[in-house]
Amino acid sequence: MNNKAAPLASSGPAIAQVVNNERCDVIIVNYNAGRLLLDCIRSLRSDRISKIIVVDNNSSDESLAPLSSLADERLIVIKNEQNLGFSVACNIGTEYSSSELLLFLNPDCIVEPEAISQLVEVLESEKKIGMVGGFLANIDGTEQPGGRRFFPTPERAFMRAFGVYKLSRFFPSARLDFSLHRGPLPTEATSVDAISGACMMVKRESIEQVGLWDEGYFLHCEDLDWCMRFKQHGLSVMFVPYAKVTHAWRACSKSRPFFVEWHKHGGMLRFYKKFFKQKYSAPLWWLVVLGVFIRGSLVFAYYGVRLLREKIGGRRG
């Protein structure tokens, strides 16, 4: 295992020169993932993997400690001196990579033995395919939301907030919801608007065409942004239903809900402003902003009440 220090801030790192055209590098951004990080790395047994690059955002737990016992020459650990956010950390990992293919993977994921090869096969099957993602499974094997989806336009976000999306089972062609996991699971690789940043394999040449992750996002919606930019450059985003990755959804974020929700809603506003603001009149745009504000306020209120109940329950016990 190689340990490296990373700069305090990223100023748009250059994409490393390719020296390995046949394999892929795995980039894992870690922040207090605990034992999950070790389990994730141990699941990466594919001989197609050249490097496993862990970019740690100044974790305060012991998630990095067990890695020192791994006799894995592929493993590189980069330690940031502060939490720089997901996008910046991904770009730092890209700077240390050298393969033609890059897999961005969450530390709370377990990759099935054949999944890497299956993703590579689809990604390399056509030149216009720039990005692929696998089947994100819950611990019980059911499909998670987010692994395949339409872009969450303000209209779809509104319909989801007010429950209108539930009508999509009766009118599937209307695309009332942005999540596709409730629909039939395809049997072959399928083009979608967006996949999840929890498991996202891309070509280096596509990154050179589209650009790196947008570092204006700290946490959440940066994957949607990248998918949108890939689409804008004429590159396909593919969902591979038979490449299974088990994802312990929210395992790394449940201990800090206010922090996560703050950045999630900030990311939503950035995404909408970047790609949709010019399509709306000023009054409609401010309705979108108001909708995000109201949603954020309700979520904060929910977590506030839950935290208060837990404290009251703890005192009674």
Residue, then its C-alpha position, 0 to 999 in steps of 0.5 A: m500500500n502506498n500513502k500519499a499526501a494531497p494538496l489542501a485544494s484542487s485547482g483543476p488537476a491535469i488528467a494523468q497520461v495514460v500508460n495502461n490501455e487494457r485495465c481500469d483504475v478504481i477511485i474510492v472517495n472515503y469519509n468515515a466509512g469504517r469497516l465498509l471501506l476494507d470490505c469494498i477493497r477486498s471485493l475488488r478481485s478482478d484482474r482488470i484492475s490496475k490501481i485502487i486509489v483511495v482518496d480520504n477526505n480527512s476521516s476521523d474514524e479508523s477506516l484507513a487503519p485496517l488498510s495497512s495490513l493489505a498486501d495489495e500493490r495496487l492500493i494507493v491511499i491519498k490523504n487530504e488534510q481537510n474534507l474537500g468534498f466528493s467532486v474535488a476528491c474524485n478529481i484528485g483520484t483522477e490525477y493519480s490514475s493512469s488507465e484508460l478506464l476509471l471506475f468511481l466507486n463508493p466505499d460502501c459498495i461490494v462489487e460482484p466478481e464479474a461486475i468489473s468485466q461486465l461493465v468494461e465490456v459494455l463501455e468498450s462496445e461502442k465509441k459513443i458510450g462514455m459512461v456505464g453503471g451497474f445494478l445497485a442492490n440493497i442488502d436484501g437484493t432489491e434494486q435501489p433508486g438512483g442507479r437508473r433514472f431520468f434527469p430530475t427536471p424541476e417538473r419531475a421534482f415537483m410531481r415527486a414532492f406532491g406524490v403525482y409520480k405515483l400515477s406513473r404506474f398507470f401512465p409509464s410513458a408520461r415519465l412523471d418520476f425520475s427514478l426508474h427502479r420501480g419499472p421492469l428491469p431490462t435484460e440488456a444494457t440500456s441507455v438512460d439519462a443518468i446513473s449513480g456516482a456510487c458506481m460509475m465507470v468512464k473512459r478517459e477520452s470521454i473525460e478529456q472531451v467533457g471535463l472533470w467533475d464540477e468542483g462547485y458541488f460539495l456532496h450530491c448532484e455532481d453525478l447528475d451534472w456529469c451525466m448531463r454534460f456527457k449527454q450534451h457532448g453526444l455520449s451515451v450513459m448506459f445502465v448494465p442490469y446484470a453487473k451487480v453491486t451491493h450498496a449499503w445506501r446511506a451507511c456513510s451519511k446517516s450519522r450527519p443528516f443535517f450536513v448531508e441535506w444542506h449540501k444536497h439541496g445546495g447541489m439541487l439549486r446548482f444543478y437547476k441553475k446550471f441546466f434549467k434556469q435559462k429555460y424558465s421565466a423569472p417568476l417560474w425560476w423563483l418558484v423552483v428556488l422556493g420549492v427547493f427551500i420548502r423541501g429543505s425546510l421540511v427535511f430539516a424539520y423532520y430530522g430536528v423532530r427525530l433528534l429531539r425525540e431521540k434525546i427525550g427517549g434517551r433521558r427517560g431511559 
